[in-house]
Amino acid sequence: VCSTWGNNHFKTFDGDVYQFPGLCEYNFASDCQGSYKEFSVHIQRALNSNNHPQIQYILLTVKDFTVYLRPKVAVVDGKIVKTPYYSSGLFIESSDIYTKVYAKFGLSLIWNQEDALMVELDSKFANRTCGLCGDYNGIPIYNEFINGDASYNSITYGNLQKIHKPNAKCEDPDETRALPSCNEHRDECVRLLTSSAFADCRLRLNLEMYIQACMQDKCACKGEEDSFCLCSTISEYSRQCSHAGGRPGEWRTQNFC
């Protein structure tokens, strides 16, 4: 499973978690082995009115189909389609909260129509992918952030995944900008992610990874009480826990998320 959520967080198929704030169109995950690609997933983010990054659209090519997704809209081969939509091994469904696409050859995609996208691939694609999701070789860091003698930081790596479009106006994020440490938010993030609602998740996921993402979210929001800054990483933790077979309890309340 590869996912992206919240304040530009990414988790590769091999489990690396990094931040990449690019606002161009990027290759999220593609089949990169032969000259014929079985699939590719491109994404583009933009900042919304609250200055938070949201996924504007997803462009999915599956064998001979092109699927263009925007919030509450699905376009297949240039025509807007009603969902649920089914056609030769491709199934698209959408609700008020999620858009889901299943392709019979071994891909499923779930988008919350806002910031979070999750793509799950059949293991036959191991060692065959490229893009922001990495190469799916089972080894974190290698070939994404360390390739031969070269080592990349996450921004350099992200910039390499840009889709070059002739009229696109978008700047590459600065590769020299370091992320702040954000340690002052650690206690709050630990408290939220180890609450009793997540008791069933502790042994299924790498907790530290989500604590770090939560700390970066709090930093980016400069202490403002903004639900996006806290809720997006906790929502992702909850989704990933469910996906790993866990059962998160009721963690949302009237006053929280």
N, C-alpha and C positions, 0 to 999 in steps of 0.2 A: 504494500500500500504506500502510495506517495500522497502527501497532502500539503496544502498551503492554507494559511488562515491569518486573521487578525492583522497585526501590524507588520505585514510582510514576512511572516515566518514560513519556512519551508522545511519539510521532513522528507528526505529522499527514500527511495525503495530500500536502501541499505541502512537507514536509521540515522543518517547525519541530520542535525537540525541547524539551520542557519537563517540569517536575515538578509533579504535582498530587496531594496526599495525601488526597483525599476518600474517605470510607467510606459514602457514601450510594449510591443507585442513580442512575446517570448515563446520558445519551444518549451512547453511544460514537460511533455514526455512523448517520444516518438520511437517507433521501431526503426533502428538504424543499421540493421545488419546488411541487407542486400540492397540492390538498386530499387526493388519494389517494396514500398513501405506498407505494412498491413494497417498501420494506424498512425495518426499524429494528433496531439492535443496542444493547441496554442492558447495562451491567455493574454489578456490585456487588463491592467488595473488603471484606475484613475482615482483622484482624491474626491470624496463627496463633499457636500456642503459643510460638514463638520470637520473637514480636513483629514478624514480617515480614509485609508486605502480600501477600495472595493473592486471586485472583479467586474469589469464592464461587460465583457463578452468572452465566450469560449468558442474556439473554432476547432471542430473535431472532424478529422477525415478518417473514414473507416472503409477500407477497400475502395469501392467506387462511390461511396456516399460522402457528401459534405454536409455537416450539421453545424449550424450557427446558433448559439444559444445566448439570449439576453434574458434578464429577469422576466419571467412569465411569457417569454416568446421562444418558440423553436422553429427554425427554418431548415428545411431539408432540400438540398439541391435547388436553392433559390426560391422555394415556395413555403409560405407560412403553413405549418401543419397543426391540426388539433391533436391534443394529447388525451388519452394514451394513443401513441402512434406505433404501428408495427409494420415492418417491411423487411422481408428476407434477412432474418437474423439480427435485425436492429430493433430495439424497443425503447421508446422514450416515454416517460411519464412525468407529470409535474403536479405539484400541489401548491398551496399558498406558501409553503416553506421551502420545499426542495424541488430541484429538477434532477431526474435520474435517467441515465442512459445505460442500457445493457447491450453489448455486442456479443453475439454467440461464440465468436472465436476466442473470447477470454478477456474482455475488458468491461469493467463497470465504472461509472463516473457518477459522483453525487455532488451537487452544488447547492449551497443554501441560498442562492440567488443574491448573496451579498459578498462576504469576504472569504468564505471557506469552500475549498474544493478538495475532494478526495478521489483518487483514481486507483483502482485495484486491477492488477494484471495477473493473468495466468502464469504459472512458473515456466511455461515454455518460452517466455520472453526473457528469461534470465540471461544476463550477459549480452542482451541485444538492444538495450535502450540507450537513448541519450536525451539531453535536455536538463531542465532545472531539477528533475527527479533523479538524475544520475544514471548509472549504467547497470544497476540491478545485478551486480556480480557477487553480492553477499558480503562484501568487505567495505566497511565504512572508510571514508577518507580517500582510499586509493582509486585513482583515475578520475575522481571528481576534484579533490583539493590537492592531491599529490599525483602527478602524472609523469612517470620517468624521473627526470631530475628536477622538473619544474614543480613549484608549489604555488597554489593560487589562494588568495583570500576569497571570501564568499562573494564580494562585489565583482571582482575580476571574473570569477566563474559565472556569475549571473549575466554579466555583460556579454560573455561569449555566446549566450543562448538567444541573443536578440535576432528576430526575424527582420531582415533588411527589406523595407518597403520603400519604393521610390518617393512617395509624398509624405512619409511619416515625419512629424515634427516631435521628436522626443530626445531628451538629453540622457546620456549614460550617467548613472550615479557615480560619484567620485570614489575611486578605488583607494584613496589614501585616508579616507575618513574612518577613524576608529570608533567603535561603539563604546559608550560610557559603561562604567562598572555596575551602577544601579544597586549596590549592596544594601542601601538603606531600605529597600523594599522587600528584602528577603523574608523577613519574619511574617509579613502579611501574606505573601504568596505561599509560604509553607503552610500557614494556618488554613488558608482557603483550600489548598489542594490535598491536605491530609484530613479534611473534615470527615465526620463519620459517614457522610453520604458516599464517600469514595473508598470506603474500607475494602470493597471487592476489587479495587483497581490497583492497589499498591504493588501487588506481586506480578501484575500483568504488563505494566508499562515502566519505562524509565522515568521515574518521578522528577529527577534532577533536571532533565531536559525541559520539562514544562515549567518548573520553578524558574529557570533561567529566562524562558520566553515571557513568563508573567512579569518578572522583574524589568525586562526590557520594555514591556508595554507600559508599565507604571512610569518608567523614566520618560518615555516618549510623550506621555500625556502631562508631564511636568506637574504631577501632583493634583491635577484637576480631577474632580469626582465625575468621571465620564464612564458610562457603562461599557463602552467599547474597550477601554483600556484594561478592564478586569475580566469582562465576561467572555471575550473572544477566545482567550487561551483556556479558560476553565471549560468552555463549551467544547473546545477541541479535545481536551483531556477526557471529557465525558463521552464524546463520540468515539474516540480511539479505544476507550475502555470497553464500550459496548461491542465495538468491532472485534476486540480480542476475546469476546465471550464473557466479559464482566457485566455486572448489573449495578450501574451507578444508582444511588438513591435519589430522592427528590432534593436537589440542591438549590433550585431556584425558589425564591420567596417573593412575596408582594413587594418587598423593598430591595431585593437584590437580583439583578439580571432578569 
